[in-house]
């Protein structure tokens, strides 16, 4: 008998793996011995490992067994009921996550099996800090423009007057004071110029080969400030192009590599440049329903002493620095330039390992199509030229 028009039609549900894959938070299935039997894309990003790799591991390979997460799993199995825990620290040589909320539930189809979801508070906090920074950066942009207009002109007059006084003075002490005035005027002008980098000028974006950018940064570094430091590469050769501005990406990565070079011990210091593809974070674009996918990751890791805990929360804000004589604008500028690329930057630091990780977007579909057509045209021209 056919269903009446007012009766809802039965729609087949997707399987459990498909539903878990669609979740934005990390979700894994563990068997009775805490082996990974399933991990969704968000979990691969959380653990920084692909599922085929996780499938060969136990949870104890990633975390010490005295972690609160193992106690949660034991309670789930003992009571055969969902258990939650909040504000957990998951820390080991392979993993460092703070403020994690974990929710575990029994899996009746698998004896001792547990479905575990993890909510990474550190990522949300990082994104909130960057959104707050962007607001501060806009204020800094307005301040920079005002400073450029209101300070540079009087500085030029002060410096010019000091030069004239120095030329007309016959006293060595007076000439020394005039030179001091010029030096201080130059220093203030240089600081204003650096603040002017925060101005909100439009940025031209396009497809960029990030490996070519990294190779350029490595060459520049090894001929200058990192001449005696070992720089190691770990690239994903299949990584597609990123959507960004090449010159700004060079500036971002040079800043990060320079900071790493200054942090490590020249004897035994090492910097690792790596790229990887992850399903990545999706962020909402203010004022629209669009969600930007940031699957391309570029990391700069060093084996230096790490960043002090009190500094980490405000690391990307202007005038925050741990360097003697530093102005604290380097990382603030890096965060602003990363935001101009439409990306995110996060820092994970502890003694012996500091990682700055960029999450960047792929070119829009239209740009990818145009690039493919251009490449095909180039290949066709090369073939025709070869056949002549």
C-alpha positions as CSV (number, residue, x, y, z in Angstrom):
1,X,0.0,0.0,0.0
2,X,1.6,3.3,-1.0
3,X,2.1,5.9,1.7
4,X,-0.3,8.8,2.1
5,X,1.0,12.2,0.9
6,X,0.9,13.5,4.5
7,X,3.1,10.7,5.8
8,X,6.8,11.3,6.1
9,X,9.0,9.2,3.8
10,X,11.6,7.1,5.4
11,X,15.1,8.3,4.5
12,X,18.0,6.0,5.0
13,X,20.4,7.3,7.6
14,X,24.1,7.5,6.9
15,X,26.3,5.0,8.7
16,X,27.9,5.8,12.1
17,X,31.4,6.5,10.6
18,X,29.9,9.1,8.1
19,X,28.2,10.9,11.0
20,X,31.3,10.9,13.2
21,X,33.3,12.2,10.2
22,X,31.0,15.2,9.9
23,X,31.5,16.2,13.5
24,X,33.6,19.4,13.9
25,X,35.2,18.1,17.2
26,X,37.7,15.3,17.5
27,X,36.0,11.8,17.9
28,X,37.7,8.5,18.2
29,X,36.6,4.9,18.9
30,X,38.8,2.9,21.4
31,X,38.6,-0.8,22.0
32,X,38.9,-2.5,25.3
33,X,42.8,-2.2,25.2
34,X,42.6,1.5,24.2
35,X,43.6,0.8,20.6
36,X,42.4,3.3,18.0
37,X,39.7,1.7,15.9
38,X,38.4,4.9,14.3
39,X,39.4,8.6,14.2
40,X,37.5,11.3,12.4
41,X,39.3,14.1,10.5
42,X,39.1,16.5,13.4
43,X,40.8,13.9,15.6
44,X,43.6,13.5,13.0
45,X,44.2,17.2,13.3
46,X,44.0,17.1,17.1
47,X,46.6,14.3,17.4
48,X,48.6,15.6,14.4
49,X,48.6,12.0,13.0
50,X,46.7,10.3,10.2
51,X,44.2,7.6,11.0
52,X,46.3,4.8,9.4
53,X,49.1,5.8,11.8
54,X,46.7,6.0,14.8
55,X,45.3,2.6,13.9
56,X,48.7,1.1,14.7
57,X,48.8,2.7,18.1
58,X,47.3,2.7,21.6
59,X,46.3,5.8,23.5
60,X,49.2,5.0,25.9
61,X,51.5,5.6,23.0
62,X,50.4,9.3,23.1
63,X,49.7,9.9,26.7
64,X,51.1,8.6,30.1
65,X,48.7,6.2,31.8
66,X,48.4,8.4,34.8
67,X,46.5,10.9,32.7
68,X,43.0,11.8,33.8
69,X,41.8,10.6,30.4
70,X,42.5,7.0,31.3
71,X,40.5,7.4,34.5
72,X,37.6,8.7,32.5
73,X,37.7,5.6,30.1
74,X,37.8,3.3,33.1
75,X,34.7,4.9,34.6
76,X,32.9,4.6,31.3
77,X,33.6,0.8,31.1
78,X,32.9,0.2,34.8
79,X,29.5,1.9,34.9
80,X,28.6,1.4,31.2
81,X,27.4,5.0,31.2
82,X,28.6,8.3,29.7
83,X,31.3,10.2,31.7
84,X,32.6,13.7,31.1
85,X,35.6,15.6,32.4
86,X,36.7,19.2,31.8
87,X,39.7,21.4,31.8
88,X,42.1,18.5,31.3
89,X,45.8,18.8,30.5
90,X,46.9,16.3,27.9
91,X,50.7,16.5,27.9
92,X,53.4,14.2,26.7
93,X,56.5,14.4,24.4
94,X,54.0,13.9,21.4
95,X,51.0,15.9,22.6
96,X,50.4,19.2,24.5
97,X,46.8,20.4,24.9
98,X,45.4,22.5,27.6
99,X,41.8,23.1,28.7
100,X,40.4,20.0,27.0
101,X,36.9,18.7,27.7
102,X,36.5,15.0,27.2
103,X,33.2,13.1,26.8
104,X,33.2,9.3,26.7
105,X,30.3,6.9,26.1
106,X,30.1,3.1,25.9
107,X,29.8,1.4,22.5
108,X,27.5,-1.6,23.0
109,X,28.5,-3.2,19.7
110,X,32.1,-3.5,20.8
111,X,32.9,-5.1,24.2
112,X,34.8,-2.5,26.2
113,X,34.6,-0.1,23.3
114,X,34.3,3.6,24.0
115,X,33.4,6.6,21.8
116,X,35.5,9.5,22.9
117,X,35.0,13.1,21.9
118,X,37.4,15.9,22.8
119,X,36.7,19.6,22.8
120,X,40.0,21.5,22.5
121,X,39.6,24.7,24.6
122,X,43.0,25.9,23.6
123,X,42.0,26.2,19.9
124,X,39.0,28.3,20.8
125,X,41.0,30.4,23.2
126,X,43.6,30.9,20.5
127,X,41.0,32.0,18.0
128,X,39.4,34.4,20.5
129,X,42.8,35.9,21.2
130,X,43.4,36.4,17.5
131,X,40.0,38.0,17.0
132,X,40.8,40.3,19.9
133,X,44.2,41.0,18.4
134,X,42.6,42.0,15.1
135,X,40.5,44.6,16.9
136,X,43.6,45.9,18.6
137,X,45.4,45.8,15.3
138,X,42.8,48.0,13.7
139,X,43.2,50.5,16.6
140,X,47.0,50.3,16.0
141,X,46.4,51.0,12.3
142,X,44.6,54.2,13.1
143,X,47.2,55.2,15.6
144,X,50.0,54.5,13.1
145,X,48.4,56.8,10.5
146,X,48.0,59.5,13.1
147,X,51.6,59.1,14.3
148,X,52.9,59.2,10.7
149,X,51.1,62.5,10.1
150,X,51.6,64.1,13.4
151,X,55.1,63.0,14.4
152,X,57.1,62.6,11.2
153,X,56.9,66.2,10.0
154,X,58.0,67.7,13.4
155,X,60.8,65.1,13.6
156,X,62.1,66.2,10.2
157,X,62.2,69.8,11.4
158,X,64.0,68.8,14.7
159,X,66.5,66.7,12.8
160,X,67.2,69.4,10.3
161,X,67.7,72.0,13.0
162,X,70.1,69.7,14.9
163,X,72.1,69.2,11.7
164,X,72.4,73.0,11.1
165,X,73.4,73.5,14.8
166,X,76.0,70.8,14.5
167,X,77.5,72.4,11.3
168,X,77.7,75.8,12.9
169,X,78.9,74.7,16.3
170,X,82.6,74.9,17.2
171,X,82.3,73.1,20.6
172,X,82.8,69.3,20.6
173,X,80.3,68.8,23.4
174,X,77.6,70.8,21.5
175,X,78.2,68.8,18.3
176,X,77.9,65.6,20.3
177,X,74.5,66.7,21.7
178,X,73.3,67.7,18.2
179,X,74.3,64.2,17.0
180,X,72.4,62.7,19.9
181,X,69.3,64.6,18.9
182,X,69.6,63.3,15.3
183,X,70.0,59.7,16.5
184,X,67.0,59.9,18.8
185,X,64.9,61.5,16.0
186,X,65.9,58.7,13.7
187,X,65.0,56.1,16.3
188,X,61.6,57.5,16.8
189,X,61.0,57.7,13.1
190,X,62.0,54.1,12.7
191,X,59.6,53.1,15.4
192,X,56.8,55.0,13.7
193,X,57.7,53.3,10.4
194,X,57.4,49.9,12.1
195,X,54.0,50.9,13.5
196,X,52.9,52.0,10.0
197,X,53.2,48.3,9.0
198,X,50.0,47.7,10.9
199,X,48.0,50.0,8.5
200,X,45.0,48.5,6.9
201,X,46.1,48.6,3.3
202,X,44.4,46.1,0.9
203,X,46.5,43.0,0.3
204,X,46.7,41.3,-3.1
205,X,46.3,37.5,-2.7
206,X,46.9,34.7,-5.2
207,X,48.1,31.1,-5.4
208,X,51.6,30.7,-3.8
209,X,53.9,27.7,-3.8
210,X,54.7,27.6,-0.1
211,X,57.7,25.2,-0.6
212,X,59.4,27.8,-2.9
213,X,58.7,30.4,-0.2
214,X,60.3,28.1,2.5
215,X,63.3,27.4,0.3
216,X,63.8,31.1,-0.2
217,X,63.5,31.7,3.6
218,X,66.0,28.9,4.3
219,X,68.6,30.3,1.9
220,X,68.3,33.8,3.3
221,X,68.5,32.5,6.9
222,X,71.5,30.3,6.3
223,X,73.5,33.1,4.6
224,X,72.8,35.4,7.6
225,X,71.4,35.1,11.1
226,X,71.1,31.2,11.0
227,X,74.4,30.5,9.3
228,X,75.6,28.0,12.0
229,X,72.2,26.5,12.8
230,X,70.9,23.2,11.4
231,X,67.7,23.7,9.4
232,X,65.7,20.5,8.6
233,X,62.9,20.2,6.1
234,X,59.9,17.9,6.4
235,X,57.6,18.8,3.5
236,X,54.5,17.1,2.1
237,X,55.3,17.1,-1.6
238,X,51.6,16.7,-2.6
239,X,50.6,19.9,-0.8
240,X,48.6,22.2,-3.1
241,X,49.3,25.9,-3.4
242,X,48.2,28.3,-0.6
243,X,46.1,31.4,-1.0
244,X,48.2,34.3,0.1
245,X,50.7,37.1,-0.7
246,X,54.2,35.7,-1.4
247,X,56.1,38.7,-0.1
248,X,54.1,38.8,3.1
249,X,54.5,35.0,3.6
250,X,58.3,35.4,3.2
251,X,58.2,38.2,5.8
252,X,56.1,36.0,8.2
253,X,58.4,33.0,7.9
254,X,61.6,35.0,8.1
255,X,60.4,36.5,11.4
256,X,59.5,33.1,12.8
257,X,62.8,31.5,11.7
258,X,64.8,34.5,13.0
259,X,63.1,34.2,16.4
260,X,63.8,30.5,16.4
261,X,67.5,31.1,15.5
262,X,67.8,33.5,18.3
263,X,66.2,31.1,20.8
264,X,68.2,28.0,20.2
265,X,71.7,27.2,21.4
266,X,74.2,27.6,18.5
267,X,75.7,24.3,19.6
268,X,73.1,21.6,18.9
269,X,70.3,24.1,17.9
270,X,67.9,22.9,15.3
271,X,65.0,24.4,13.4
272,X,62.5,22.2,11.6
273,X,60.4,23.6,8.7
274,X,57.4,21.4,7.9
275,X,54.2,21.4,5.8
276,X,51.2,19.1,6.0
277,X,47.6,18.8,4.9
278,X,44.9,18.5,7.5
279,X,41.2,18.8,7.3
280,X,41.9,21.8,9.4
281,X,39.9,24.4,11.2
282,X,36.8,26.0,9.7
283,X,36.2,29.6,10.9
284,X,33.1,31.6,10.4
285,X,33.4,34.8,8.4
286,X,31.8,37.7,10.3
287,X,28.7,39.0,8.6
288,X,28.1,35.9,6.5
289,X,27.3,32.3,6.6
290,X,30.5,31.4,4.8
291,X,33.0,29.2,6.7
292,X,36.6,29.3,5.6
293,X,38.6,26.1,5.4
294,X,42.2,26.2,6.5
295,X,43.7,22.8,5.7
296,X,47.3,23.8,4.8
297,X,49.7,23.9,7.7
298,X,53.1,25.4,7.8
299,X,55.2,24.9,11.0
300,X,58.4,26.4,12.3
301,X,59.8,24.3,15.3
302,X,62.9,24.8,17.3
303,X,64.5,23.0,20.2
304,X,65.2,26.1,22.3
305,X,64.3,26.7,25.9
306,X,60.6,27.6,25.2
307,X,58.5,30.7,25.9
308,X,57.8,31.6,29.5
309,X,54.2,30.7,30.6
310,X,53.2,34.3,31.6
311,X,54.1,35.6,28.1
312,X,52.2,33.0,26.0
313,X,48.7,34.4,26.5
314,X,49.8,37.8,25.1
315,X,52.5,36.6,22.8
316,X,51.0,38.2,19.6
317,X,50.1,41.6,21.1
318,X,52.2,44.7,20.4
319,X,55.1,45.6,22.7
320,X,55.2,42.1,24.3
321,X,58.8,40.6,24.2
322,X,61.2,38.5,26.1
323,X,64.3,39.8,24.2
324,X,66.6,42.3,25.9
325,X,66.2,45.5,23.8
326,X,63.4,44.1,21.8
327,X,60.4,46.3,20.8
328,X,57.8,43.6,20.8
329,X,56.5,44.3,17.3
330,X,57.8,41.2,15.4
331,X,55.2,38.6,16.4
332,X,52.4,41.3,16.5
333,X,53.2,42.0,12.9
334,X,53.4,38.3,12.1
335,X,49.9,37.8,13.5
336,X,48.5,40.8,11.6
337,X,50.1,39.6,8.3
338,X,48.7,36.0,8.8
339,X,45.3,37.5,9.4
340,X,45.7,39.5,6.1
341,X,46.2,36.1,4.4
342,X,42.9,34.9,5.9
343,X,44.8,32.4,8.1
344,X,45.4,31.6,11.7
345,X,48.6,31.3,13.8
346,X,49.1,29.4,17.0
347,X,52.0,28.7,19.3
348,X,52.7,25.5,21.3
349,X,55.7,25.9,23.5
350,X,57.5,24.0,26.3
351,X,61.1,23.6,27.2
352,X,63.0,21.9,24.3
353,X,60.2,22.4,21.8
354,X,58.4,25.5,20.5
355,X,56.2,25.3,17.4
356,X,54.6,28.2,15.5
357,X,51.9,26.7,13.3
358,X,50.2,28.6,10.4
359,X,46.8,27.4,9.1
360,X,46.2,28.7,5.6
361,X,43.6,28.4,2.9
362,X,43.7,26.8,-0.5
363,X,43.0,29.1,-3.6
364,X,39.3,29.5,-4.3
365,X,37.9,27.1,-6.8
366,X,37.9,29.7,-9.6
367,X,41.6,30.5,-9.1
368,X,42.4,26.7,-9.0
369,X,40.6,26.2,-12.3
370,X,42.4,29.2,-13.9
371,X,45.8,27.9,-12.6
372,X,45.1,24.4,-14.0
373,X,44.2,25.9,-17.4
374,X,47.4,28.0,-17.4
375,X,49.5,25.0,-16.5
376,X,47.9,22.9,-19.2
377,X,48.5,25.7,-21.7
378,X,52.1,25.9,-20.7
379,X,52.5,22.2,-21.1
380,X,50.9,22.3,-24.5
381,X,53.3,25.1,-25.6
382,X,56.2,23.1,-24.2
383,X,55.1,20.0,-26.1
384,X,54.7,22.0,-29.3
385,X,58.1,23.6,-28.9
386,X,59.7,20.2,-28.3
387,X,58.1,18.8,-31.4
388,X,59.4,21.5,-33.7
